Amino acid sequence: QVPLVEFGGGLVQAGDSLRLSCVASGRTFSGCAMGWFRQAPGKEREFVAAVSGSSKSFNYADSVKGRFTISRDDAKNTVSLQMNSLKPEDTAVYFCAARNEGTYPVVVKNLYDFWGQGTQVTVSS
């Protein structure tokens, strides 16, 4: 059973907004660092945004700063990614990830323990 399930992806036009959500199943991720990564065709999976377990620390990729916002609701076992002013280069499969050690909003994908299966985001020009 995949512990994380993403939804909210779709096809939008440049300049539009989209909100991705990731729901944890089977266990709570309260206290875990949570992150969003993305992978475009033919490219490596790259960091997008992360939040610490306490929700006091955040990290964003330079390419999304000021446009994307990560948030979490531990009561609902959910982490979200609000994406505004979308660009064609944001087109990718977006993955949610969780790391048991939640002190820091880690940007390195290999340090995450759980992953979802991804949701496609396509931004047309």
N, C-alpha and C positions, 0 to 999 in steps of 0.2 A: 504494500500500500504506500503510495506516494504521500509523504507527510505534508507537502505544501501544494496547493492548487492555485494557479493564477487564472484570472479572468479579467475581461474588460478591453482586450485588444480589438483591433478592427482596422478598417480603411478610412482614413481621413484626408483632408486637404491641408496643404501647408498653411500654417497660421492657426489651425484649429487646436482644440484641447481634447485630452483623453485622460481618463482616470483608470489606472490599473489597480486591482486588488489581489491580495494573496491571503488565502485562508489556510490555517493550519488544521490538520485533522489527526486524530489519534493521540495527540499530546499537546500540552501547552508550550508555547514558545516565550512565555513571560520571562524576562530577564536575559533572553538571548539577543545577541546582535542580529539585526536583520538587514539584508541588502538586496538591491536590484542590480542585475547585470543584463547585458544584451549581446546578441551575436548576429551580425549581418552575414549574408552569404559569402563564403570564402574568407571570412575574417575570424580572428580569435574572439573568444568571449571577453567582453570588457566591462569594467566597473562603471556603474551609473550613479548609485546613491546608497548610503547606508546610515543606519541609526543604531546607537548603542542600546543596551538593554534597559537603561534608565531613562531613555529618551532625552538625555541632556546633551548628547554629542551627536554631530552629524558630519557626514562627508559627502561631497558631490564631485563628480567629474567636471573638469573645467568646461567641457562642451555643453553641459546642461545647467550650470550654475545660473540662477536667476530665472530659469524657465521651469525646472522640475522641483517638486517638493515631496519628500518622503515623510510619512507619518505612520504611527502605529496605534492600535487600540487593543490593548492586552485583554480587556474584558470580552472582546469579540474574537480574540486570537487572530487578528487581521493586521496586515501592513499594506499601505497604499502608496501609490506613486502618482501624483498629480502632474500631468505633463501639459504645459502651455506653450503657445507659440511654436508648435511642432514644425520641423523642417524635414525635407526628404531624406537627409542624412541620419535622421532618427529611426528610419526604417530598419527593423530588426526583430528577432524573437527575443522577448523580454523574459528573464528568469528571476524568480524570487529565491532567496537563500537564507538559511539560518545558521548561526554559529553558537554553540553552547556557551562559550566564554563570551560574555556580553559587555565587558568593560568598555571596549572601544568599537567605534564604527569602522570595522576593518574593510580595506579596499582590495585585498588580495583574495582572489576567488578560491585558491587552493586551501585557504584557512576555514572555509565554510563547511559545515557538516551535513546539511540537508539542502536538497534542491527540489524545485518544482519542475514540471515538464515544459513550461514556457507558454507564452501567448504571443501571437504575431501582431505586430504593429506595422502598418504600411502607411506612409505619408506620401501623397501624390503632389506633384508641383503644379 
